[in-house]
């Protein structure tokens, strides 16, 4: 009976080792695919020095872990086959090997110390803000991101526009619950905590668009709290910044009707449009909303059709939305959409 039980345990051990090995091989084989074009944004495909430092640390830890796994599991497999029971006799009893025991104690200690040093060095690099950089205040709301450029006098939402090749210092906070600011290809996760300011930075090596996401469960529309970092060359960024500091042009036609509805209805209580009586701060600043790629906190592409869908029933598109269904008529929705699209 004892022999039978040991035999079963040995077989179970072999199967377990085989399954773990298959899983590890599949994971390592899939990792390169995460960085291929067309796949969701991956921290394994860094596009800036901040994310590159994180990816380097991750790859170092992964290589060490794989080597340790192969060595340890290889020794287990070798021992299971080499020293397996071949008869019913009790195996020779031993009391360990002092040299081996010292070795397999010191080696893990050295590995852990090495990883600790590399991690601290990476953290120090990520925590060092640049003195010659653009400053942006990142504010998390349920469920959208607000971006304030204090040195430029700009406030926008969802789209974080930055100059490529330049460091951007971030002061990150929140107004309601804990959020987490993360652009996988540009930076690591940083919590946005009400009443506290956490600092970080990012830099895009070249122009491009990089998708981000709130990485902290923050309510029913957590998955709909998205953002984009749009890196432009310096000339394009300067032109964008100059436009953002200007008040919108006077509305005409259907847009003028929409402006009257906006300023005379509930919209004015939550949203701000520079140069008008709208001074609300509950929802996103809409001064140049037509210049943004997305609306509704990154949920919908910024098109006329999606604007109409959003105005018709915000909670139906974004569960828990603080913007209520105002039961607007189709005529009012058309006029408000025309006004929103005029705010370039």
Residue pairs with C-beta under 8 A, 6 or more apart in sequence:
3 85
3 88
6 85
7 85
10 80
10 84
10 85
13 76
13 80
14 77
14 80
17 73
17 76
17 77
17 80
20 73
21 73
24 66
24 69
28 62
28 66
31 44
31 62
33 39
34 42
34 44
34 45
35 42
35 44
35 45
36 45
40 211
41 183
41 184
41 185
41 210
41 211
42 184
42 185
43 51
43 54
43 55
43 58
43 184
43 185
43 188
44 55
44 58
45 185
46 52
46 54
46 55
46 185
46 186
47 185
47 186
47 204
47 205
47 206
47 208
47 210
48 185
48 186
48 187
48 202
48 203
48 204
48 205
49 203
49 205
50 126
50 186
50 187
50 188
50 200
50 201
50 202
50 203
51 183
51 184
51 185
51 186
51 187
51 188
51 202
53 122
53 125
53 126
54 122
54 126
54 187
54 188
56 122
57 118
57 119
57 122
60 115
60 118
61 115
64 111
64 114
64 115
68 111
83 91
85 91
126 188
126 200
126 201
127 199
129 169
129 199
129 201
130 167
130 169
130 201
132 167
133 166
133 167
133 168
133 169
133 201
134 149
134 151
134 152
134 162
134 163
134 166
134 167
134 168
134 169
135 149
135 150
135 151
135 168
135 169
135 171
136 147
136 148
136 149
136 160
136 162
136 168
136 169
136 170
136 171
137 147
137 148
137 149
137 150
137 170
137 171
137 173
138 145
138 146
138 147
138 160
138 170
138 171
138 172
138 173
138 181
138 192
139 145
139 146
139 147
139 148
139 173
139 174
139 175
139 192
140 146
140 172
140 173
140 174
140 175
140 176
140 179
140 181
140 192
140 214
140 218
140 225
141 174
141 175
141 176
142 176
142 177
142 218
142 219
142 221
142 225
142 320
142 322
143 214
143 218
143 219
143 221
143 222
143 224
143 225
143 297
143 318
143 320
143 321
144 157
144 158
144 225
144 284
144 296
144 297
144 298
145 157
145 158
145 160
145 181
145 214
145 225
145 227
145 297
145 298
146 155
146 156
146 157
146 284
146 285
147 155
147 156
147 157
147 159
147 160
148 154
148 155
149 155
149 241
152 241
152 244
152 245
153 245
154 241
154 244
154 245
155 272
155 285
155 287
156 244
156 284
156 285
156 287
156 288
156 292
157 284
157 285
157 292
157 297
158 226
158 227
158 228
158 284
158 292
158 293
158 294
158 295
158 297
158 298
159 227
159 228
159 230
159 292
159 293
159 294
160 212
160 227
160 228
160 229
160 230
161 229
161 230
161 232
161 237
161 240
161 241
162 168
162 202
162 204
162 229
162 230
162 231
162 232
162 237
163 231
163 232
163 233
163 234
163 237
164 204
164 205
164 206
164 207
164 208
164 231
164 232
164 233
164 234
164 237
165 203
165 204
165 205
165 206
165 234
166 203
166 234
167 201
167 202
167 203
168 201
168 202
168 203
169 199
169 201
170 181
170 190
170 199
170 200
170 201
170 202
171 197
171 198
171 199
172 181
172 190
172 191
172 192
172 197
172 198
172 199
172 200
173 192
173 193
173 194
173 195
173 196
173 197
173 198
174 192
174 193
174 194
175 194
176 194
177 194
177 218
177 219
178 191
178 192
178 193
178 194
178 216
178 218
179 191
179 192
179 214
179 216
179 218
179 225
180 189
180 190
180 191
180 192
180 214
180 215
180 216
181 187
181 189
181 190
181 191
181 192
181 200
181 212
181 214
181 215
182 188
182 189
182 190
182 212
182 213
182 214
182 215
183 202
183 210
183 211
183 212
183 227
183 229
184 210
184 211
184 212
185 210
186 202
186 203
186 204
186 210
186 212
186 229
187 200
187 201
187 202
188 200
189 215
190 198
190 200
191 198
191 216
192 198
192 216
202 229
204 210
204 229
204 231
206 231
207 231
207 232
207 233
207 236
208 231
209 228
209 229
209 230
209 231
209 293
210 228
210 229
210 230
210 231
211 226
211 227
211 228
212 226
212 227
212 228
212 229
213 225
213 226
213 227
214 222
214 225
214 226
216 222
218 225
219 320
220 319
220 320
221 297
221 318
221 319
221 320
221 321
224 296
224 297
224 298
224 299
224 318
224 319
225 297
225 298
226 294
226 297
226 298
226 299
227 298
228 293
228 294
228 298
230 293
232 240
240 291
243 288
243 291
243 344
244 287
244 288
244 291
247 274
247 275
247 287
248 273
248 274
248 275
248 276
248 287
248 288
248 342
248 343
248 344
249 342
249 344
250 256
251 258
251 259
251 339
251 342
253 338
254 334
254 335
254 338
254 339
255 335
255 338
255 339
255 341
255 342
256 339
257 335
257 338
257 339
258 335
258 336
258 337
258 338
258 339
258 340
258 342
259 276
259 339
261 267
261 332
261 335
261 336
261 339
262 268
262 271
262 273
262 278
262 336
262 339
263 276
263 277
263 278
265 326
266 326
267 278
267 280
267 336
268 277
268 278
268 279
268 280
269 280
269 282
270 280
270 281
270 282
270 283
270 322
270 323
271 278
271 280
271 282
271 283
271 284
271 285
271 286
272 278
272 279
272 280
272 281
272 285
272 286
272 287
273 285
273 286
273 287
273 343
274 285
274 287
275 287
278 286
282 322
283 322
283 323
286 340
286 343
287 343
288 343
288 344
289 295
289 302
289 340
289 343
290 302
290 340
290 341
290 342
290 343
290 344
291 343
291 344
292 302
293 301
293 302
294 300
294 301
294 302
295 301
295 302
295 306
295 307
295 310
296 306
296 310
296 314
296 317
296 318
296 321
297 318
299 317
299 318
300 306
300 309
300 310
300 317
304 337
304 341
307 336
307 337
307 340
307 341
308 333
308 334
308 337
309 317
310 317
311 326
311 328
311 333
311 336
311 337
312 325
312 328
312 333
313 325
314 321
314 323
314 324
314 325
315 321
315 323
315 324
315 325
316 325
328 336
